[in-house]
C-alpha cells in the first residue's frame, strides 16, 4: 500500500479552486446575498483530488 495521497491527505477531494470551498459562484457572491452554485464543482465546494484522481492513495 502506498499510503495516503499528500495532495488530499487521503480524503480523495480538495477544495474547489474556483469557489475556494464555498460552493457558491464567486462572481455572483460579490453582488448578491443569494449567490448561485459554483458551476465548476456543482455547489459541492470540492472536487476530486487531481493528484490521485479521487482515490485518496498515493501513486
Buried (B, 14 or more C-beta within 10 A) or exposed (E): EEEBBEBBEBBBBBBBEBBEBBBBBBEEBEEEEEBEBBEBBEBBBBBBBEBBEBBBBBE
